[in-house]
């Protein structure tokens, strides 16, 4: 967990999402995928959540 913020990655983009992208026919597929993935990802928010302190509690059975 200590380095989770550095290992964040962009989400997968589906064909359906690509088809819904405005001007998708004019973009190379690789650029369209990168554009959508960047739009879908909220990396600053994910890093903020991972920076929050956490506490793990073990409850006996």
C-alpha positions in Angstrom: 0.0 0.0 0.0 2.9 2.4 0.7 3.6 2.9 -3.0 0.1 2.5 -4.4 -0.2 6.2 -5.4 2.9 5.7 -7.7 1.4 2.6 -9.3 -1.9 4.1 -10.4 -2.8 3.4 -14.0 -5.3 4.6 -16.5 -8.6 2.6 -16.9 -9.3 0.4 -19.8 -11.4 1.9 -22.6 -14.1 -0.2 -24.3 -15.0 -0.1 -28.0 -18.4 1.2 -27.1 -16.8 4.2 -25.3 -14.5 4.8 -28.3 -17.5 4.8 -30.6 -19.2 7.5 -28.5 -16.2 9.8 -28.6 -16.9 12.9 -30.7 -14.7 12.9 -33.8 -13.5 9.3 -33.1 -13.3 8.6 -36.8 -10.8 11.5 -37.2 -8.5 10.3 -34.4 -6.0 7.4 -34.6 -7.3 4.7 -32.2 -4.3 5.0 -29.9 -4.9 8.7 -29.4 -8.6 8.2 -28.9 -8.0 5.5 -26.2 -5.4 7.7 -24.5 -7.8 10.7 -24.5 -10.7 8.7 -23.1 -8.6 7.0 -20.5 -7.3 10.4 -19.3 -10.8 11.8 -19.1 -12.1 8.8 -17.2 -9.3 8.7 -14.7 -9.3 11.0 -11.7 -5.8 10.4 -10.6 -5.5 13.4 -8.3 -8.6 12.3 -6.4 -7.3 8.7 -6.3 -4.0 9.9 -4.9 -5.8 12.0 -2.3 -7.8 9.0 -1.1 -4.7 6.9 -0.9 -3.0 9.6 1.2 -5.7 9.5 3.8 -4.8 7.7 7.0 -6.2 4.2 7.4 -6.7 1.8 10.3 -7.0 -1.9 10.0 -9.1 -3.7 12.6 -9.2 -7.5 13.0 -12.3 -8.8 14.6 -12.1 -12.3 16.0 -14.6 -14.9 14.6 
